[in-house]
Amino acid sequence: MGFIPILDDMTLGEYIDLDENLGDWQTMHKAMSVLYRPITFSKGHKYQIEEYTGMVNAEAMKQAPLDVVFAAMVFFYHLSNELTQTILNYLQKVTEKELTIQQKQTLGINGDGINRSMESLKGMLPSLITLQN
């Protein structure tokens, strides 16, 4: 059977193993074993994937083509940037709309500089995305 990437319903164990191994070339095969697991059953466009039991296919993933590895890395890079932008946008909306006057005053005192920091991060994000394209 073939292998297919896992992106839906990721467990905490899968996330931890992926997070610890995705950015390091020495352990990239371990990350790939989390993402790409054997299809155990398929019918039409539906399929069932082997349940996650740890990085049991890690050694086999050392033979994974580089285009597959790079595709996974680019996907997660773009996902991370999109999630960061979404979080920044959400936090800005929340702070503008849902805080009471007292909360805004407290944030102004205790969070001095955070608005400039968020604006700086928002300014840097588009250039980081552009560098990869």
C-alpha positions in Angstrom: 0.0 0.0 0.0 1.0 3.7 -0.4 1.8 6.3 2.2 -0.2 9.5 2.7 0.5 12.5 4.9 -1.4 12.8 8.2 -2.8 16.3 8.9 -6.2 15.8 10.5 -6.9 14.8 14.1 -3.2 14.8 15.2 -2.7 13.5 18.7 -0.5 15.2 21.3 2.1 12.4 20.9 2.2 12.9 17.1 2.5 16.7 17.6 5.3 16.4 20.1 7.3 13.9 17.9 6.7 16.1 14.9 7.7 19.3 16.7 10.9 17.8 18.1 12.1 16.4 14.7 10.8 18.5 11.8 13.4 21.2 11.9 16.5 19.1 12.3 18.0 17.3 9.2 19.5 14.6 11.5 16.0 13.6 12.7 13.9 14.6 9.7 13.2 10.9 8.9 11.5 10.7 12.3 9.3 13.6 11.5 8.4 12.0 8.1 7.4 8.8 9.9 4.9 10.8 11.9 3.5 12.5 8.8 3.6 9.7 6.3 2.1 6.4 7.4 0.8 3.4 5.5 -2.7 3.3 4.1 -4.3 0.3 5.6 -7.6 0.5 3.7 -8.9 2.6 0.8 -12.1 2.8 -1.2 -12.6 5.5 -3.7 -11.4 8.8 -2.2 -11.7 7.5 1.3 -8.9 5.8 3.2 -7.8 4.6 6.5 -4.3 5.2 7.9 -2.2 3.1 10.2 -2.7 4.3 13.8 0.2 6.1 15.3 2.3 3.9 17.6 5.5 5.9 17.6 8.1 6.4 15.0 8.2 2.8 13.8 8.8 3.6 10.1 11.5 6.1 10.8 14.3 4.1 9.2 12.3 3.5 6.1 11.7 7.3 5.8 15.5 7.8 5.4 14.7 6.7 1.8 11.9 9.3 1.3 12.5 11.5 -1.8 13.7 15.0 -1.0 10.7 16.6 -2.8 8.4 14.9 -0.3 10.5 16.2 2.6 10.7 19.7 1.2 7.0 19.7 0.5 6.2 18.9 4.1 8.7 21.6 5.3 7.2 24.2 3.0 3.6 23.3 4.0 4.4 23.7 7.7 6.4 26.9 7.1 3.4 28.5 5.3 0.9 27.1 7.9 3.0 28.6 10.7 3.1 32.0 9.0 -0.6 31.9 8.4 -1.4 30.9 12.0 0.9 33.6 13.3 -0.8 36.3 11.2 -4.2 35.0 12.3 -3.3 35.1 16.0 -1.9 38.6 15.6 -5.1 39.8 13.8 -7.3 38.1 16.5 -5.4 39.6 19.4 -5.5 43.1 17.9 -9.3 42.8 17.4 -9.8 41.5 20.9 -7.8 44.2 22.5 -9.6 46.9 20.5 -13.2 45.6 21.0 -13.6 43.5 24.1 -11.5 45.1 26.8 -13.0 47.4 29.4 -11.5 50.8 30.0 -9.9 49.6 33.2 -8.3 46.6 31.4 -7.0 48.8 28.6 -5.4 51.2 31.3 -3.9 48.2 33.1 -2.5 46.9 29.8 -1.1 50.3 29.0 0.8 50.4 32.3 1.9 46.7 32.4 2.2 46.0 28.7 4.3 49.1 27.8 5.8 48.5 24.4 3.8 45.5 23.4 1.8 47.4 20.8 5.0 48.6 19.2 6.3 45.0 19.3 3.2 43.6 17.7 3.3 46.3 15.0 7.0 45.4 14.4 6.1 41.7 14.1 3.3 42.4 11.7 5.7 44.5 9.7 8.3 41.7 9.5 5.9 38.9 8.7 5.3 39.8 5.0 9.0 40.0 4.3 9.5 36.6 5.9 6.8 35.1 3.7 8.3 36.8 0.6 11.8 35.4 1.3 10.5 31.8 0.9 8.7 32.5 -2.4 
